[in-house]
Amino acid sequence: MTATGTAGVATVRQRCAFVLLGGVQATLIFTLAALAIPLPLIGREFGLDRAHLILLSAAYGLTFAGLLLFGGRLADRCGGRRAFTAGLVLFAAASAAAPLAHGMATLLVARFAQGAGAALIAPAAMAVLRAVFPSPTMYGREMATWGGLSVLGATAGNLLSGVISALLSWRWTFAVPLVVALAALALAPRLLPDTTPSRSRTLDLPGALLATAGITLASYGFIVTDTRPWSSAGVLAPLLSGAALLAAFWYAERHAPDPLLPPGFLLDRQRAVALAAIALSACGTAMTFVLLSLQLQQTRDWSQLRTSAAFVPFAVVLMASSRAAGPLIGRYGARTVTAAGLGTGAAGLTVLALTGIDAHIPYGYGLLPGLVLLPAGAAASFAGATVLATEGVPQPQTGLAGGVLNTAMEFGPTLLLAVLLALGGDASSLAATGAALGAVALLNHRTR
């Protein structure tokens, strides 16, 4: 085979590997959002109150966010493809068990297990992607596309879950993660390189336990503020315990010989701003789905199918913007695209705050403008911030970078949603998030 032919085969293999890894990454976030719209149906079927529904909705995200840092270190320590495969096995098994649940306990355990598998898959996928695209230039270009996959998965989760539950049953929503996981398990040995593990690195189990327990407890504390006052023991106990464990984690990492999360990793100003942009963008899109889904179904009395259809323009603009983000980053740079995306997203949230929450304003000029501006900005900010957050990361820390990036994407919205909803209510929460996006856009420009 000629050199040109060999290069062509390698390029096709790289494209296929990216599609495989990217499809799995989008599916992880799809699974996070899959129960958002059919949750009332599950509550009626199992006889659950609001507190149990909140716990069921949050179960996947709790283990996902809590175990991501440890999952990233495992990927660096054991090899990306090996960790990726192990996570897929757990994720597939849990996805097969969830639709068979006859009560809350079984479904809750399955969601916890799904989140644990996802926490291993997400950082491992980024570690494998670095091996697929070893050139820093190529890797940066792929990261621009990778950044939009999570918000695309969340959008698909909200859209398809409503359609599937309306036409079939909420149980069928688990068919999507199961099929994707099984397909990935079959294709991974053929398409993904067997990355060399960093056997010289330790696992830092004390740090992993502190980080996992701290993030999980803090996340749970913020989640239960929906049903309990901030001053109650049920909120303060997990919040203070989580904060204390995270403080102990930070102290332990500063003195560990091989820390799970090197303190300097987050002290890089560019990376810190990029992670803040990711967390706020994720919060803005998540808050929009939560508030608008509830508003359309409860205030406007829309069906699940009609509610899902309302987000179709969001999905279309998101896909178009994600496709355009890579070339724009190549032309104008990741910082400029991130700042522009944050500003556009802030404008979309402001429009939704001013017009979209009012049930008397028609969809066409109330919700629709915001549902166009927000995804256009979110896709650009996710893409640019992902490039900035992973720029200059050495290959042995690629799994760590994936864990940190996904933690910002999962833990950030949990914290911000709870705080903003508690302080501001529906419309003002959207406005406050928009203002925060604008502030980070300005800060991003000052990192130059």
FITORKOL-136078 format. One record per residue (C-alpha): residue number from 1; residue in one letter; x, y, z. Coordinates in steps of 0.5 Angstrom, whole numbers, plus 2048, in hexadecimal, padded with zeros to 3 digits. Each point is the difference from the previous one (the first is absolute). Example, Ala and Ser with C-alpha at 12.3 -4.5 7.8 and 13.67 -1.06 7.14 Angstrom:
[1,"a",[819,7F7,810]]
[2,"s",[802,807,7FE]]
//
This chain:
[1,"m",[800,800,800]]
[2,"t",[803,807,7FE]]
[3,"a",[801,805,806]]
[4,"t",[7FA,804,7FD]]
[5,"g",[7FC,7FA,801]]
[6,"t",[802,7FE,807]]
[7,"a",[7FF,807,802]]
[8,"g",[7F9,800,7FD]]
[9,"v",[7FF,7FA,804]]
[10,"a",[802,803,807]]
[11,"t",[7FC,806,7FF]]
[12,"v",[7FA,7FC,7FF]]
[13,"r",[802,7FC,806]]
[14,"q",[801,806,804]]
[15,"r",[7F9,803,7FE]]
[16,"c",[7FC,7F9,802]]
[17,"a",[804,800,806]]
[18,"f",[7FD,807,802]]
[19,"v",[7F9,7FF,7FE]]
[20,"l",[800,7FA,804]]
[21,"l",[803,804,806]]
[22,"g",[7FC,806,7FF]]
[23,"g",[7FA,7FC,7FF]]
[24,"v",[801,7FD,807]]
[25,"q",[802,806,803]]
[26,"a",[7F9,803,7FE]]
[27,"t",[7FC,7FA,802]]
[28,"l",[803,801,807]]
[29,"i",[7FD,807,800]]
[30,"f",[7FA,7FD,7FD]]
[31,"t",[7FF,7FC,806]]
[32,"l",[801,805,805]]
[33,"a",[7FA,804,7FD]]
[34,"a",[7FC,7FA,7FD]]
[35,"l",[7FB,800,807]]
[36,"a",[7FF,807,800]]
[37,"i",[7F9,800,7FC]]
[38,"p",[7FD,7F9,802]]
[39,"l",[802,801,807]]
[40,"p",[7F8,802,802]]
[41,"l",[7FE,7F9,7FC]]
[42,"i",[805,7FC,805]]
[43,"g",[7FE,804,806]]
[44,"r",[7F9,7FE,7FE]]
[45,"e",[801,7F9,7FF]]
[46,"f",[805,7FE,806]]
[47,"g",[7FC,805,805]]
[48,"l",[806,805,801]]
[49,"d",[7FF,806,804]]
[50,"r",[804,807,7FD]]
[51,"a",[806,7FE,805]]
[52,"h",[801,7F9,7FD]]
[53,"l",[7FF,803,7F9]]
[54,"i",[806,805,801]]
[55,"l",[805,7FA,803]]
[56,"l",[7FE,7FC,7FA]]
[57,"s",[801,805,7FB]]
[58,"a",[807,802,803]]
[59,"a",[803,7F9,801]]
[60,"y",[803,7FF,7FA]]
[61,"g",[803,807,800]]
[62,"l",[803,7FF,808]]
[63,"t",[804,7FA,7FE]]
[64,"f",[802,803,7F9]]
[65,"a",[803,806,803]]
[66,"g",[802,7FD,807]]
[67,"l",[805,7FB,7FC]]
[68,"l",[802,804,7FA]]
[69,"l",[807,802,803]]
[70,"f",[801,7F9,802]]
[71,"g",[7FE,7FD,7FA]]
[72,"g",[805,805,7FC]]
[73,"r",[806,7FD,805]]
[74,"l",[7FE,7F9,7FE]]
[75,"a",[800,802,7F9]]
[76,"d",[807,802,800]]
[77,"r",[802,7FB,805]]
[78,"c",[7FD,7FA,7FC]]
[79,"g",[800,802,7F9]]
[80,"g",[7FA,804,7FD]]
[81,"r",[7FD,7FA,7FB]]
[82,"r",[800,7FB,806]]
[83,"a",[7FD,805,805]]
[84,"f",[7FB,802,7FA]]
[85,"t",[7FE,7F9,7FF]]
[86,"a",[7FF,7FF,808]]
[87,"g",[7FB,806,800]]
[88,"l",[7FC,7FE,7FA]]
[89,"v",[7FF,7F9,803]]
[90,"l",[7FD,803,807]]
[91,"f",[7FC,805,7FC]]
[92,"a",[7FD,7FB,7FB]]
[93,"a",[7FE,7FB,806]]
[94,"a",[7FD,806,804]]
[95,"s",[7FC,802,7FA]]
[96,"a",[7FE,7F9,7FF]]
[97,"a",[7FD,800,807]]
[98,"a",[7FD,807,800]]
[99,"p",[7FA,7FE,7FC]]
[100,"l",[7FF,7FA,803]]
[101,"a",[7FF,803,807]]
[102,"h",[7F9,7FF,804]]
[103,"g",[801,805,805]]
[104,"m",[804,806,802]]
[105,"a",[806,7FC,804]]
[106,"t",[802,7FC,7F9]]
[107,"l",[800,806,7FC]]
[108,"l",[804,805,805]]
[109,"v",[805,7FA,800]]
[110,"a",[800,800,7F9]]
[111,"r",[801,807,7FF]]
[112,"f",[806,801,805]]
[113,"a",[803,7FA,7FC]]
[114,"q",[7FF,804,7F9]]
[115,"g",[803,806,803]]
[116,"a",[806,7FC,803]]
[117,"g",[801,7FD,7F9]]
[118,"a",[800,807,7FD]]
[119,"a",[805,803,805]]
[120,"l",[805,7FA,7FD]]
[121,"i",[7FE,801,7F9]]
[122,"a",[800,808,7FF]]
[123,"p",[808,801,802]]
[124,"a",[802,7FA,7FD]]
[125,"a",[7FD,802,7F9]]
[126,"m",[804,806,800]]
[127,"a",[806,7FC,802]]
[128,"v",[7FF,7FC,7FA]]
[129,"l",[7FE,806,7FC]]
[130,"r",[807,802,801]]
[131,"a",[803,7FA,7FE]]
[132,"v",[7FC,800,7F9]]
[133,"f",[802,807,7FF]]
[134,"p",[808,801,802]]
[135,"s",[801,806,7FD]]
[136,"p",[7FE,806,804]]
[137,"t",[7FD,804,7FB]]
[138,"m",[7FC,7FA,7FE]]
[139,"y",[7FE,7FF,807]]
[140,"g",[7FE,807,801]]
[141,"r",[7FC,800,7FA]]
[142,"e",[7FC,7FA,802]]
[143,"m",[7FF,803,807]]
[144,"a",[7FC,806,7FD]]
[145,"t",[7FB,7FB,7FD]]
[146,"w",[800,7FC,806]]
[147,"g",[7FE,806,805]]
[148,"g",[7F9,800,7FC]]
[149,"l",[7FF,7F8,801]]
[150,"s",[7FE,801,807]]
[151,"v",[7FA,805,7FF]]
[152,"l",[7FE,7FD,7FA]]
[153,"g",[7FF,7F9,804]]
[154,"a",[7FC,804,805]]
[155,"t",[7FC,803,7FB]]
[156,"a",[7FF,7F9,7FD]]
[157,"g",[7FE,7FD,807]]
[158,"n",[7FB,806,801]]
[159,"l",[7FD,7FF,7F9]]
[160,"l",[800,7F9,7FF]]
[161,"s",[7FE,7FE,807]]
[162,"g",[7F9,804,7FF]]
[163,"v",[7FF,7FC,7FA]]
[164,"i",[802,7F9,802]]
[165,"s",[7FC,801,806]]
[166,"a",[7FA,803,7FD]]
[167,"l",[7FF,7FB,7FA]]
[168,"l",[803,7F9,804]]
[169,"s",[802,801,807]]
[170,"w",[805,803,804]]
[171,"r",[804,7F9,801]]
[172,"w",[802,800,7F9]]
[173,"t",[804,807,801]]
[174,"f",[805,7FB,803]]
[175,"a",[801,7FC,7F9]]
[176,"v",[804,806,7FD]]
[177,"p",[806,800,805]]
[178,"l",[7FF,7F8,800]]
[179,"v",[801,7FF,7F8]]
[180,"v",[806,806,800]]
[181,"a",[804,7FC,806]]
[182,"l",[7FF,7F9,7FC]]
[183,"a",[802,803,7FA]]
[184,"a",[806,804,803]]
[185,"l",[802,7F9,803]]
[186,"a",[800,7FD,7FA]]
[187,"l",[804,805,7FC]]
[188,"a",[805,802,805]]
[189,"p",[805,7FB,7FF]]
[190,"r",[800,801,7F8]]
[191,"l",[800,808,800]]
[192,"l",[803,802,807]]
[193,"p",[808,800,801]]
[194,"d",[802,7FC,806]]
[195,"t",[803,806,804]]
[196,"t",[806,7FE,804]]
[197,"p",[7FE,801,808]]
[198,"s",[805,805,804]]
[199,"r",[801,7FA,805]]
[200,"s",[805,805,804]]
[201,"r",[7FA,804,803]]
[202,"t",[7FD,7FE,806]]
[203,"l",[7F8,800,801]]
[204,"d",[800,805,806]]
[205,"l",[7FA,7FC,803]]
[206,"p",[800,805,806]]
[207,"g",[7FF,806,7FB]]
[208,"a",[7FB,7FC,7FC]]
[209,"l",[7FC,7FE,806]]
[210,"l",[800,808,803]]
[211,"a",[7FE,803,7F9]]
[212,"t",[7FB,7FA,7FE]]
[213,"a",[7FC,801,807]]
[214,"g",[801,808,800]]
[215,"i",[7FD,801,7F9]]
[216,"t",[7FB,7FB,801]]
[217,"l",[7FD,803,807]]
[218,"a",[801,807,7FE]]
[219,"s",[7FC,7FE,7FA]]
[220,"y",[7FB,7FD,804]]
[221,"g",[7FF,806,804]]
[222,"f",[7FF,804,7FB]]
[223,"i",[7FB,7FC,7FC]]
[224,"v",[7FB,7FF,807]]
[225,"t",[800,807,800]]
[226,"d",[7FA,800,7FB]]
[227,"t",[7FC,7FC,806]]
[228,"r",[803,803,806]]
[229,"p",[802,807,803]]
[230,"w",[807,802,800]]
[231,"s",[800,800,807]]
[232,"s",[7FE,7F9,802]]
[233,"a",[805,7FA,802]]
[234,"g",[7FE,7FC,7FA]]
[235,"v",[803,806,7FC]]
[236,"l",[806,802,804]]
[237,"a",[802,7FA,802]]
[238,"p",[802,7FD,7F9]]
[239,"l",[802,807,7FE]]
[240,"l",[805,801,806]]
[241,"s",[803,7F9,800]]
[242,"g",[801,801,7F8]]
[243,"a",[804,806,801]]
[244,"a",[804,7FD,806]]
[245,"l",[802,7FA,7FC]]
[246,"l",[802,805,7FA]]
[247,"a",[804,804,804]]
[248,"a",[803,7FA,803]]
[249,"f",[801,7FD,7F9]]
[250,"w",[803,807,7FE]]
[251,"y",[805,800,806]]
[252,"a",[802,7F8,7FE]]
[253,"e",[801,802,7F9]]
[254,"r",[805,805,802]]
[255,"h",[804,7FB,804]]
[256,"a",[7FF,7FA,7FC]]
[257,"p",[806,7FD,7FC]]
[258,"d",[7FC,7FE,7FA]]
[259,"p",[7FA,804,801]]
[260,"l",[7F9,7FE,7FC]]
[261,"l",[7FF,808,7FE]]
[262,"p",[807,804,800]]
[263,"p",[7FE,806,804]]
[264,"g",[803,804,7FA]]
[265,"f",[7FC,7FD,7FB]]
[266,"l",[7FA,804,802]]
[267,"l",[804,806,801]]
[268,"d",[802,802,7F9]]
[269,"r",[7FC,806,7FF]]
[270,"q",[7FE,7FE,7F9]]
[271,"r",[7FD,7F9,802]]
[272,"a",[7FD,803,806]]
[273,"v",[7FC,805,7FB]]
[274,"a",[7FE,7FA,7FB]]
[275,"l",[7FE,7FC,806]]
[276,"a",[7FB,805,802]]
[277,"a",[7FE,802,7F9]]
[278,"i",[7FE,7F8,800]]
[279,"a",[7FC,800,806]]
[280,"l",[7FC,806,7FF]]
[281,"s",[7FE,7FE,7F9]]
[282,"a",[7FE,7F9,802]]
[283,"c",[7FC,804,806]]
[284,"g",[7FD,804,7FB]]
[285,"t",[7FE,7FB,7FB]]
[286,"a",[7FE,7FB,806]]
[287,"m",[7FC,806,803]]
[288,"t",[7FC,801,7FA]]
[289,"f",[7FE,7F9,7FF]]
[290,"v",[7FE,7FF,807]]
[291,"l",[7FC,807,801]]
[292,"l",[7FD,800,7F9]]
[293,"s",[7FE,7F9,800]]
[294,"l",[7FC,801,807]]
[295,"q",[7FD,806,7FD]]
[296,"l",[7FD,7FE,7FA]]
[297,"q",[7FD,7F9,803]]
[298,"q",[7FE,803,806]]
[299,"t",[7FE,808,7FE]]
[300,"r",[7FE,7FF,7F9]]
[301,"d",[7FE,7F9,801]]
[302,"w",[804,7FD,7FA]]
[303,"s",[801,7F9,7FF]]
[304,"q",[806,7FC,800]]
[305,"l",[801,7FF,7F9]]
[306,"r",[7FE,808,7FF]]
[307,"t",[805,802,805]]
[308,"s",[806,7FC,7FC]]
[309,"a",[7FE,803,7FA]]
[310,"a",[801,807,803]]
[311,"f",[807,7FE,800]]
[312,"v",[801,7FE,7F9]]
[313,"p",[803,807,7FE]]
[314,"f",[805,800,806]]
[315,"a",[802,7F9,7FD]]
[316,"v",[801,802,7F9]]
[317,"v",[803,807,802]]
[318,"l",[805,7FC,804]]
[319,"m",[802,7FB,7FB]]
[320,"a",[801,806,7FB]]
[321,"s",[804,804,805]]
[322,"s",[804,7FA,802]]
[323,"r",[802,7FE,7F9]]
[324,"a",[802,807,7FF]]
[325,"a",[804,801,807]]
[326,"g",[807,7FC,7FD]]
[327,"p",[801,805,7FA]]
[328,"l",[7FE,806,804]]
[329,"i",[805,7FE,806]]
[330,"g",[806,7FE,7FA]]
[331,"r",[7FF,807,7FD]]
[332,"y",[7FE,805,806]]
[333,"g",[803,7FC,806]]
[334,"a",[7FD,7FC,806]]
[335,"r",[800,806,805]]
[336,"t",[7FC,804,7FB]]
[337,"v",[7FB,7FB,7FE]]
[338,"t",[7FF,7FE,807]]
[339,"a",[7FF,808,802]]
[340,"a",[7FB,801,7FA]]
[341,"g",[7FC,7F9,802]]
[342,"l",[800,802,807]]
[343,"g",[7FD,807,7FE]]
[344,"t",[7FB,7FD,7FB]]
[345,"g",[7FE,7FB,806]]
[346,"a",[7FF,806,805]]
[347,"a",[7FB,803,7FB]]
[348,"g",[7FC,7FA,7FF]]
[349,"l",[7FF,7FF,807]]
[350,"t",[7FE,807,801]]
[351,"v",[7FB,800,7FA]]
[352,"l",[7FD,7FA,804]]
[353,"a",[800,803,807]]
[354,"l",[7FC,806,7FD]]
[355,"t",[7FB,7FD,7FB]]
[356,"g",[800,7F8,800]]
[357,"i",[7FE,7FF,807]]
[358,"d",[7F9,804,7FF]]
[359,"a",[7FB,7FB,7FE]]
[360,"h",[7FC,805,7FD]]
[361,"i",[806,802,7FB]]
[362,"p",[800,7FB,7F9]]
[363,"y",[805,7FB,7FF]]
[364,"g",[802,803,7F9]]
[365,"y",[803,807,803]]
[366,"g",[800,7FE,808]]
[367,"l",[804,7FA,800]]
[368,"l",[803,7FF,7F9]]
[369,"p",[805,805,800]]
[370,"g",[803,7FE,806]]
[371,"l",[800,7F9,7FE]]
[372,"v",[804,802,7FA]]
[373,"l",[805,805,803]]
[374,"l",[801,7FB,806]]
[375,"p",[803,7FA,7FC]]
[376,"a",[804,804,7FB]]
[377,"g",[803,803,806]]
[378,"a",[801,7FA,804]]
[379,"a",[803,7FC,7FA]]
[380,"a",[805,805,7FF]]
[381,"s",[802,801,808]]
[382,"f",[800,7F8,801]]
[383,"a",[805,7FF,7FA]]
[384,"g",[804,806,801]]
[385,"a",[801,7FF,808]]
[386,"t",[801,7F8,7FF]]
[387,"v",[806,802,7FB]]
[388,"l",[803,805,805]]
[389,"a",[7FF,7FB,806]]
[390,"t",[804,7FB,7FD]]
[391,"e",[805,804,7FD]]
[392,"g",[807,7FE,802]]
[393,"v",[7FE,7FA,804]]
[394,"p",[805,7FB,800]]
[395,"q",[7FE,7F9,7FD]]
[396,"p",[801,7FC,807]]
[397,"q",[7FB,805,803]]
[398,"t",[7FB,800,7FA]]
[399,"g",[7FB,7FB,804]]
[400,"l",[801,805,806]]
[401,"a",[7FE,806,7FB]]
[402,"g",[7FA,7FC,7FE]]
[403,"g",[7FE,7FF,807]]
[404,"v",[800,807,802]]
[405,"l",[7FD,803,7FA]]
[406,"n",[7FA,7FB,801]]
[407,"t",[800,802,807]]
[408,"a",[7FF,807,7FF]]
[409,"m",[7FA,7FE,7FB]]
[410,"e",[7FD,7FC,805]]
[411,"f",[801,803,807]]
[412,"g",[800,807,7FE]]
[413,"p",[7F8,800,7FD]]
[414,"t",[7FE,7FC,807]]
[415,"l",[803,806,804]]
[416,"l",[7FE,805,7FC]]
[417,"l",[7F9,7FE,7FE]]
[418,"a",[7FF,7FF,808]]
[419,"v",[803,807,802]]
[420,"l",[7FC,804,7FA]]
[421,"l",[7FA,7FC,801]]
[422,"a",[800,802,807]]
[423,"l",[802,807,800]]
[424,"g",[7FC,802,7FA]]
[425,"g",[7FA,7FC,7FD]]
[426,"d",[7FF,7FE,7F9]]
[427,"a",[801,806,7FC]]
[428,"s",[805,804,804]]
[429,"s",[804,7F9,800]]
[430,"l",[801,800,7F9]]
[431,"a",[802,808,800]]
[432,"a",[805,7FF,805]]
[433,"t",[803,7FA,7FC]]
[434,"g",[800,804,7FA]]
[435,"a",[804,806,804]]
[436,"a",[805,7FB,803]]
[437,"l",[801,7FD,7F9]]
[438,"g",[801,807,7FE]]
[439,"a",[805,801,805]]
[440,"v",[804,7FA,7FF]]
[441,"a",[800,803,7F8]]
[442,"l",[804,806,803]]
[443,"l",[804,7FC,804]]
[444,"n",[802,7FB,7FA]]
[445,"h",[803,806,7FC]]
[446,"r",[804,803,806]]
[447,"t",[804,7F9,800]]
[448,"r",[803,802,7FA]]
//
